């Protein structure tokens, strides 16, 4: 709804709002291997609106804004992001 395109492909990969998908993509709804929220981390977000923040919070998606990058540095943010998606450090 926000119009920010970064969320559209991710929502699609997660299988969200299948009822709004174009008819030629409906067959994908039968798949069970959609991306899970805990497998996603955003780095460098800017201008996140209230609706987007709610979605991130409700789904439990880890997100680092540019504030975090500026405050902690990209190396620290990437380490935190990797730990969020793979807490054990093993793939």
N, C-alpha and C positions, 0 to 999 in steps of 0.2 A: 503494500500500500504506500510505502514511503517513496517509491520510485527509484530507490537506489538499486542499481543493477547488481552489486556484489552479492546481495542476498538471494536473488532469483535463481541462479544456478545451484546454489547450496540448498535452497528449499526444494528444488527439483531432485537433487541427488539424495536428499533425505526422505523423499516421498511425501512431502507435506502438501496439503490442499490438492490432493489428486483429483477431486471433483472439478477443479478449475483448469485442468490440463486440456490441451487440444485433443480432439478425438484420436488422432494418429499416434498419440503417446499413451493412451489408456492401457495398452497391453503391458506397459511397464509396471503398472500397479500390482501385477501378480508376482513380481519379484520380491524376494524377502531379504535381499542383501543391500538395503539402503544404508547410506552413511548414517552413523549414530552421532548424536550431539557430542558425546564424550570423545569422538574422533576429530573434532573440529576445534581449531583455535584461530582466532583472528588477531592479526598484529597490525598496528598502525591505523586503527580506525579513527576517522575524523567525522565530526558533525553527525553523531548518532542521535536520532530523534527519540522521543519518549517511547513510541511504539516499538522501535527496534530494540531499545534497551530492555523493554518488557519481554520481548521474544527471546533475547539472549538469556535473560535471567530465568524465565519460565522453562526454557529448554536446557539450562545448565551449560550453555556454551561459554567456554573461556574466551575472553576478549581483552586485548591490550590496546589502549588508545595511543595516540602520539604523545599524550602526556606521560604515559608509562615509559615509552621509548626515550623521551627526553630526560626523564627523571632517573631511570635505571640504566640506560644504554641498551643498544640493540642486542649485545651479547647476553646480558642478563635476561632480557625479555624472551629471547629465543630459548634460552635454557629453561625458563619457567614454562614456556609454551610446550616444549618437548616433554617436560615432566607432566604437564596436564594431560597430554594425549597418550603418553606412555609412562605411567608412574614407576614401573619397574626398570625402565631403561632398556628393556629387551623387546624385540619385535617378533 
